[in-house]
Amino acid sequence: HGIYDWINGVGSHEIIVEHPQHHIFFQQMGLEHLALLIETYRRRMAALMEDVRFRYVMLYKNHGFGSGASLNHQHTQIIAMPIIPHTAAIALAVARQHFHYKERCLFCDLINQELAEGSRIVAQNDDFLCFVPYASRLPFEMCIMPKKHHHDFATMDDRLLAPAAEIIYQAIGRLAGLFGDPPFNLNLLTSPNTNQLPKRAGYWSTLSYDWHWQIEIVPRLGSIQGFEWETGLFINPTPPEEAARFLREVSF
């Protein structure tokens, strides 16, 4: 339409009701229930990726007033769409460039550095690492990654369901131990749909090597103001090392 592009709307929007109890916090569900919930996430994302019309499937949870949540009952949303969102496309491009330059996964390099330094680590087990990113956008932001390279959450091994539940429980539990019941956004960043058609020539050629799925947990302890909207730069008053120390030391 002139200089503007548009496409026909196609997609899917699913709601996962996380627990039969209405008033229950995420960290109160128990590890066994969280593992079942993560398995449900995986199954639904895998099913949606079978549809070749969908280029990208995103999963997110808005918790509490200030996070965008419009329902009180604990729930997660999954959206499948025919495009790759701009922010995801940038992250994919940066990861691909790093791999082409160094022949290593950017996120594996990041994990190795965080493990070596240790000051930004919140919690870990044999399979997953939770840390506060070096350039956190908002106070007490956390990132969870599998320690072993894996690009696609939808194909995660059954063996990792319990460890994934345990690390998410640690992250949300420690956040609640500090702030009670703060609003937060939980976002799952996984591989684009490699079943989609048509494919760009060579676009996915190294995807299984250069991408690494991850979970972002972003507490809404502050607000995004005009400076952030206009510049894309974020003012975070809490150094990541200090935030990680508070989260490590809290009892919950």
WOZIRA-V441928 format. One record per residue. N is the residue number from 1. RES is the residue in three letters. SS is DSSP state (~ for helix, > for strand, _ for the rest). NEAR is the number of other C-alpha atoms within 8 Angstrom. D_CENTER is the distance of its C-alpha to the mean C-alpha in Angstrom with 1 decimal. Layout:
# WOZIRA-V441928
n = <N & N>
res = <RES & RES>
ss = <SS & SS>
near = <NEAR & NEAR>
d_center = <D_CENTER & D_CENTER>
This chain:
# WOZIRA-V441928
n = <1 & 2 & 3 & 4 & 5 & 6 & 7 & 8 & 9 & 10 & 11 & 12 & 13 & 14 & 15 & 16 & 17 & 18 & 19 & 20 & 21 & 22 & 23 & 24 & 25 & 26 & 27 & 28 & 29 & 30 & 31 & 32 & 33 & 34 & 35 & 36 & 37 & 38 & 39 & 40 & 41 & 42 & 43 & 44 & 45 & 46 & 47 & 48 & 49 & 50 & 51 & 52 & 53 & 54 & 55 & 56 & 57 & 58 & 59 & 60 & 61 & 62 & 63 & 64 & 65 & 66 & 67 & 68 & 69 & 70 & 71 & 72 & 73 & 74 & 75 & 76 & 77 & 78 & 79 & 80 & 81 & 82 & 83 & 84 & 85 & 86 & 87 & 88 & 89 & 90 & 91 & 92 & 93 & 94 & 95 & 96 & 97 & 98 & 99 & 100 & 101 & 102 & 103 & 104 & 105 & 106 & 107 & 108 & 109 & 110 & 111 & 112 & 113 & 114 & 115 & 116 & 117 & 118 & 119 & 120 & 121 & 122 & 123 & 124 & 125 & 126 & 127 & 128 & 129 & 130 & 131 & 132 & 133 & 134 & 135 & 136 & 137 & 138 & 139 & 140 & 141 & 142 & 143 & 144 & 145 & 146 & 147 & 148 & 149 & 150 & 151 & 152 & 153 & 154 & 155 & 156 & 157 & 158 & 159 & 160 & 161 & 162 & 163 & 164 & 165 & 166 & 167 & 168 & 169 & 170 & 171 & 172 & 173 & 174 & 175 & 176 & 177 & 178 & 179 & 180 & 181 & 182 & 183 & 184 & 185 & 186 & 187 & 188 & 189 & 190 & 191 & 192 & 193 & 194 & 195 & 196 & 197 & 198 & 199 & 200 & 201 & 202 & 203 & 204 & 205 & 206 & 207 & 208 & 209 & 210 & 211 & 212 & 213 & 214 & 215 & 216 & 217 & 218 & 219 & 220 & 221 & 222 & 223 & 224 & 225 & 226 & 227 & 228 & 229 & 230 & 231 & 232 & 233 & 234 & 235 & 236 & 237 & 238 & 239 & 240 & 241 & 242 & 243 & 244 & 245 & 246 & 247 & 248 & 249 & 250 & 251 & 252>
res = <HIS & GLY & ILE & TYR & ASP & TRP & ILE & ASN & GLY & VAL & GLY & SER & HIS & GLU & ILE & ILE & VAL & GLU & HIS & PRO & GLN & HIS & HIS & ILE & PHE & PHE & GLN & GLN & MET & GLY & LEU & GLU & HIS & LEU & ALA & LEU & LEU & ILE & GLU & THR & TYR & ARG & ARG & ARG & MET & ALA & ALA & LEU & MET & GLU & ASP & VAL & ARG & PHE & ARG & TYR & VAL & MET & LEU & TYR & LYS & ASN & HIS & GLY & PHE & GLY & SER & GLY & ALA & SER & LEU & ASN & HIS & GLN & HIS & THR & GLN & ILE & ILE & ALA & MET & PRO & ILE & ILE & PRO & HIS & THR & ALA & ALA & ILE & ALA & LEU & ALA & VAL & ALA & ARG & GLN & HIS & PHE & HIS & TYR & LYS & GLU & ARG & CYS & LEU & PHE & CYS & ASP & LEU & ILE & ASN & GLN & GLU & LEU & ALA & GLU & GLY & SER & ARG & ILE & VAL & ALA & GLN & ASN & ASP & ASP & PHE & LEU & CYS & PHE & VAL & PRO & TYR & ALA & SER & ARG & LEU & PRO & PHE & GLU & MET & CYS & ILE & MET & PRO & LYS & LYS & HIS & HIS & HIS & ASP & PHE & ALA & THR & MET & ASP & ASP & ARG & LEU & LEU & ALA & PRO & ALA & ALA & GLU & ILE & ILE & TYR & GLN & ALA & ILE & GLY & ARG & LEU & ALA & GLY & LEU & PHE & GLY & ASP & PRO & PRO & PHE & ASN & LEU & ASN & LEU & LEU & THR & SER & PRO & ASN & THR & ASN & GLN & LEU & PRO & LYS & ARG & ALA & GLY & TYR & TRP & SER & THR & LEU & SER & TYR & ASP & TRP & HIS & TRP & GLN & ILE & GLU & ILE & VAL & PRO & ARG & LEU & GLY & SER & ILE & GLN & GLY & PHE & GLU & TRP & GLU & THR & GLY & LEU & PHE & ILE & ASN & PRO & THR & PRO & PRO & GLU & GLU & ALA & ALA & ARG & PHE & LEU & ARG & GLU & VAL & SER & PHE>
ss = <_ & _ & _ & _ & _ & _ & _ & _ & _ & _ & > & > & > & > & > & > & > & _ & _ & _ & _ & _ & _ & _ & _ & ~ & ~ & ~ & _ & _ & ~ & ~ & ~ & ~ & ~ & ~ & ~ & ~ & ~ & ~ & ~ & ~ & ~ & ~ & ~ & ~ & ~ & ~ & _ & _ & _ & _ & _ & _ & _ & > & > & > & > & > & > & > & > & _ & _ & _ & _ & _ & _ & _ & _ & _ & _ & _ & > & > & > & > & > & > & > & _ & _ & _ & _ & ~ & ~ & ~ & ~ & ~ & ~ & ~ & ~ & ~ & ~ & ~ & ~ & ~ & ~ & ~ & ~ & ~ & _ & _ & _ & ~ & ~ & ~ & ~ & ~ & ~ & ~ & ~ & ~ & ~ & ~ & ~ & _ & _ & _ & > & > & > & > & _ & _ & _ & > & > & > & > & _ & _ & _ & _ & _ & _ & _ & _ & _ & _ & > & > & > & > & > & _ & _ & _ & _ & _ & _ & ~ & ~ & ~ & _ & _ & _ & _ & ~ & ~ & ~ & ~ & ~ & ~ & ~ & ~ & ~ & ~ & ~ & ~ & ~ & ~ & ~ & ~ & ~ & ~ & ~ & ~ & _ & _ & _ & _ & > & > & > & > & > & > & _ & _ & _ & _ & _ & _ & _ & _ & _ & _ & _ & _ & _ & _ & _ & _ & _ & ~ & ~ & ~ & ~ & _ & _ & _ & > & > & > & > & > & > & _ & _ & _ & _ & _ & _ & ~ & ~ & ~ & ~ & ~ & ~ & _ & _ & _ & _ & _ & _ & _ & _ & ~ & ~ & ~ & ~ & ~ & ~ & ~ & ~ & ~ & ~ & _ & _ & _>
near = <5 & 4 & 4 & 5 & 6 & 5 & 4 & 4 & 4 & 7 & 9 & 8 & 8 & 7 & 8 & 8 & 9 & 8 & 9 & 5 & 6 & 8 & 7 & 9 & 8 & 7 & 8 & 6 & 10 & 7 & 10 & 8 & 8 & 11 & 12 & 9 & 9 & 11 & 9 & 8 & 9 & 12 & 9 & 8 & 11 & 10 & 8 & 10 & 13 & 7 & 9 & 10 & 9 & 15 & 14 & 14 & 14 & 11 & 12 & 11 & 10 & 12 & 11 & 12 & 8 & 8 & 11 & 8 & 10 & 5 & 5 & 8 & 8 & 14 & 10 & 12 & 11 & 14 & 11 & 13 & 13 & 10 & 7 & 10 & 7 & 6 & 6 & 9 & 9 & 8 & 8 & 9 & 8 & 8 & 13 & 12 & 8 & 13 & 13 & 8 & 6 & 6 & 7 & 11 & 13 & 11 & 9 & 12 & 9 & 8 & 10 & 8 & 8 & 12 & 8 & 6 & 7 & 7 & 8 & 16 & 14 & 12 & 11 & 10 & 8 & 6 & 11 & 13 & 14 & 14 & 13 & 16 & 10 & 6 & 5 & 11 & 8 & 13 & 14 & 12 & 13 & 12 & 12 & 13 & 11 & 11 & 10 & 6 & 8 & 11 & 13 & 11 & 10 & 8 & 7 & 9 & 6 & 5 & 6 & 9 & 12 & 10 & 12 & 12 & 13 & 9 & 15 & 9 & 11 & 9 & 12 & 10 & 10 & 13 & 11 & 11 & 10 & 9 & 7 & 7 & 7 & 11 & 13 & 13 & 14 & 11 & 11 & 11 & 11 & 11 & 12 & 8 & 11 & 6 & 8 & 12 & 6 & 4 & 6 & 6 & 4 & 5 & 8 & 8 & 6 & 8 & 11 & 10 & 11 & 14 & 15 & 15 & 14 & 11 & 11 & 13 & 11 & 11 & 12 & 12 & 8 & 6 & 5 & 8 & 6 & 6 & 10 & 11 & 9 & 6 & 6 & 7 & 7 & 9 & 7 & 9 & 5 & 8 & 8 & 14 & 9 & 9 & 13 & 15 & 11 & 9 & 11 & 10 & 6 & 9 & 5 & 6>
d_center = <34.6 & 36.3 & 33.8 & 30.9 & 29.0 & 28.0 & 27.2 & 27.8 & 25.0 & 23.6 & 20.4 & 19.2 & 17.7 & 17.3 & 17.1 & 16.4 & 18.6 & 17.2 & 20.6 & 24.2 & 24.8 & 24.3 & 24.1 & 21.8 & 19.0 & 15.7 & 16.9 & 20.3 & 19.7 & 20.5 & 19.0 & 20.7 & 19.5 & 15.8 & 16.3 & 17.9 & 15.1 & 12.6 & 15.5 & 15.8 & 12.3 & 13.2 & 16.7 & 15.9 & 13.6 & 16.3 & 19.0 & 17.7 & 17.5 & 21.2 & 22.1 & 23.0 & 22.9 & 19.1 & 17.6 & 13.9 & 12.1 & 9.1 & 7.9 & 7.6 & 9.7 & 12.1 & 14.2 & 17.6 & 19.8 & 18.5 & 14.9 & 16.3 & 16.9 & 20.2 & 20.8 & 21.4 & 20.9 & 17.5 & 15.6 & 12.5 & 12.7 & 12.3 & 13.8 & 15.5 & 17.2 & 19.9 & 18.4 & 15.6 & 14.3 & 15.7 & 12.8 & 11.2 & 14.9 & 15.4 & 12.6 & 14.0 & 17.4 & 17.0 & 15.7 & 18.6 & 21.1 & 20.3 & 20.9 & 24.0 & 25.3 & 24.7 & 24.1 & 21.2 & 17.4 & 16.2 & 13.3 & 15.9 & 18.1 & 15.6 & 15.3 & 19.1 & 19.7 & 17.7 & 19.5 & 22.7 & 22.6 & 21.1 & 21.3 & 17.6 & 16.7 & 15.9 & 16.1 & 16.3 & 17.9 & 19.4 & 16.3 & 13.2 & 12.9 & 11.4 & 12.6 & 13.0 & 12.6 & 16.1 & 15.9 & 13.9 & 14.2 & 14.9 & 16.4 & 14.7 & 11.1 & 9.4 & 7.2 & 7.4 & 8.7 & 11.6 & 14.8 & 16.4 & 15.5 & 13.9 & 12.5 & 12.1 & 10.3 & 13.1 & 15.7 & 14.5 & 17.7 & 19.0 & 19.8 & 16.2 & 15.6 & 17.4 & 16.0 & 12.4 & 13.8 & 15.6 & 13.0 & 10.9 & 14.5 & 15.3 & 12.5 & 13.2 & 16.9 & 17.4 & 16.0 & 18.4 & 21.1 & 21.2 & 20.9 & 21.8 & 19.6 & 17.7 & 15.8 & 12.1 & 9.1 & 6.0 & 3.6 & 2.9 & 4.5 & 7.7 & 11.4 & 13.6 & 16.2 & 19.0 & 21.4 & 21.7 & 25.0 & 26.4 & 24.8 & 25.2 & 27.5 & 25.8 & 22.4 & 20.7 & 23.2 & 21.0 & 17.6 & 17.6 & 18.6 & 16.8 & 13.1 & 10.8 & 7.7 & 4.9 & 2.5 & 3.7 & 6.7 & 9.3 & 12.8 & 15.2 & 18.1 & 19.5 & 19.8 & 19.5 & 23.0 & 25.1 & 24.8 & 21.0 & 21.3 & 24.2 & 23.2 & 19.4 & 20.1 & 18.8 & 21.2 & 19.7 & 22.6 & 21.1 & 20.9 & 17.9 & 20.4 & 21.9 & 18.8 & 17.9 & 21.5 & 21.6 & 18.6 & 20.2 & 23.6 & 22.9 & 24.4 & 22.8>
